[in-house]
Amino acid sequence: MRTKHTFRLPPDLARQLADYAGRKKLHQAFIVETALTSFLSPDNSERMEAALGKRLDRLTRQVERLERHVTISNEAMALFVRFWLTATPPVPDAALPAAQAKGRERYERFVEALGRRLAKGQSLAQEISIDTEPQVRQSNEPGPA
């Protein structure tokens, strides 16, 4: 036995319902009944909360990974800049044009090498993970100072 209900929908929602029913070749009453059943089911909020929690956990892991990669990039850049500033002597004014030309040439080679590295798929963050995995110390090795 079914109970008849009469209610009004906003024009946009009524149009969406009619379009969906037409595309799926379903009766509008069936779609409304299914939607109400889903909305009113006692476990619906729990399912939605679980799905939302799962998505938030995934996003949190992605943000943490991005944060780690940015930290690695920042530290690598800082280390390079410190080394470069410490090890590179100033260029005399007479040699500046030649040094700039050599710099452009080196930069082009750097960009090509970077392109090859990115195409290979191995990232610095992956290398850092591999390089810094804890190794088992022998019992006769000294510990950290």
C-alpha positions as CSV (number, residue, x, y, z in Angstrom):
1,M,0.0,0.0,0.0
2,R,1.4,3.4,-0.9
3,T,0.5,6.8,0.5
4,K,0.0,9.7,-1.9
5,H,2.0,12.9,-1.2
6,T,1.7,16.2,-3.0
7,F,4.5,18.7,-2.7
8,R,6.0,21.5,-4.7
9,L,9.6,21.7,-6.0
10,P,11.5,24.8,-7.1
11,P,11.5,25.0,-10.9
12,D,15.2,24.3,-11.2
13,L,15.0,21.2,-9.1
14,A,11.8,20.0,-10.9
15,R,13.7,20.4,-14.2
16,Q,16.7,18.5,-12.9
17,L,14.4,15.7,-11.7
18,A,12.6,15.5,-15.1
19,D,15.9,15.5,-17.0
20,Y,17.5,12.8,-14.9
21,A,14.4,10.7,-15.1
22,G,14.3,11.1,-18.9
23,R,18.0,10.2,-19.2
24,K,17.8,7.1,-17.0
25,K,14.3,6.1,-18.3
26,L,12.9,6.0,-14.7
27,H,9.7,7.3,-13.1
28,Q,10.2,10.6,-11.2
29,A,8.4,9.0,-8.2
30,F,10.9,6.2,-8.1
31,I,13.8,8.7,-8.0
32,V,12.2,10.8,-5.3
33,E,11.5,7.6,-3.3
34,T,15.1,6.4,-3.6
35,A,16.5,9.8,-2.6
36,L,14.2,10.0,0.4
37,T,15.1,6.5,1.5
38,S,18.8,7.2,1.2
39,F,18.4,10.6,3.0
40,L,16.3,9.2,5.9
41,S,18.2,6.0,6.4
42,P,19.7,5.9,9.9
43,D,23.1,4.9,8.7
44,N,23.3,7.5,6.0
45,S,24.9,10.1,8.2
46,E,27.4,7.5,9.4
47,R,28.2,6.5,5.8
48,M,28.7,10.1,4.9
49,E,30.8,10.8,7.9
50,A,33.0,7.8,7.2
51,A,33.4,8.8,3.5
52,L,34.2,12.3,4.5
53,G,36.7,11.1,7.1
54,K,38.4,8.9,4.5
55,R,38.7,11.8,2.1
56,L,40.1,14.1,4.8
57,D,42.6,11.5,5.8
58,R,43.8,11.2,2.2
59,L,44.0,14.9,1.9
60,T,45.9,15.2,5.1
61,R,48.5,12.6,3.9
62,Q,48.8,14.5,0.6
63,V,49.4,17.8,2.4
64,E,52.0,16.2,4.7
65,R,53.8,14.7,1.7
66,L,53.7,18.1,0.0
67,E,55.0,19.8,3.1
68,R,57.9,17.3,3.3
69,H,58.8,17.9,-0.4
70,V,58.7,21.7,0.1
71,T,61.0,21.3,3.2
72,I,63.4,19.2,1.2
73,S,63.4,21.6,-1.7
74,N,64.0,24.6,0.7
75,E,66.8,22.9,2.5
76,A,68.5,21.8,-0.7
77,M,68.2,25.3,-2.1
78,A,69.6,26.9,1.1
79,L,72.5,24.4,1.1
80,F,73.3,25.1,-2.5
81,V,73.1,28.9,-2.1
82,R,75.3,28.8,1.0
83,F,77.9,26.6,-0.8
84,W,77.8,28.7,-3.9
85,L,78.2,32.0,-2.0
86,T,81.1,30.5,0.0
87,A,83.0,28.9,-2.9
88,T,82.5,31.3,-5.8
89,P,84.9,34.2,-5.9
90,P,83.7,37.5,-7.4
91,V,84.3,37.9,-11.1
92,P,86.5,40.9,-12.2
93,D,84.6,43.5,-14.4
94,A,86.7,42.6,-17.4
95,A,85.7,39.0,-17.3
96,L,82.0,39.7,-16.6
97,P,80.7,39.3,-20.2
98,A,82.5,36.0,-20.7
99,A,81.2,34.8,-17.3
100,Q,77.7,35.7,-18.2
101,A,77.9,33.9,-21.5
102,K,79.3,30.8,-19.7
103,G,76.5,31.1,-17.1
104,R,73.8,31.1,-19.8
105,E,75.4,28.0,-21.4
106,R,75.5,26.2,-18.0
107,Y,71.9,27.2,-17.3
108,E,70.8,25.7,-20.6
109,R,72.6,22.4,-19.7
110,F,71.1,22.5,-16.3
111,V,67.5,22.9,-17.7
112,E,68.2,20.0,-20.1
113,A,69.5,17.8,-17.3
114,L,66.5,18.8,-15.1
115,G,64.2,17.8,-18.0
116,R,65.9,14.4,-18.3
117,R,65.7,13.8,-14.6
118,L,62.0,14.7,-14.4
119,A,61.2,12.5,-17.4
120,K,63.0,9.6,-15.6
121,G,60.6,10.0,-12.7
122,Q,63.0,9.8,-9.8
123,S,62.6,12.9,-7.5
124,L,65.0,14.3,-4.9
125,A,62.4,13.5,-2.2
126,Q,62.5,9.9,-3.2
127,E,66.3,9.8,-3.2
128,I,66.3,11.5,0.2
129,S,63.9,8.8,1.5
130,I,66.1,6.0,0.1
131,D,69.4,7.6,1.3
132,T,68.2,8.4,4.9
133,E,66.5,5.1,5.8
134,P,67.9,4.0,9.1
135,Q,70.7,1.4,8.8
136,V,71.2,-1.2,11.5
137,R,74.4,-0.3,13.4
138,Q,76.9,-2.9,14.4
139,S,77.4,-3.3,18.1
140,N,81.0,-2.0,17.9
141,E,80.1,1.2,16.0
142,P,79.9,4.3,18.2
143,G,76.6,6.0,18.6
144,P,75.7,9.6,17.8
145,A,77.8,12.2,19.6
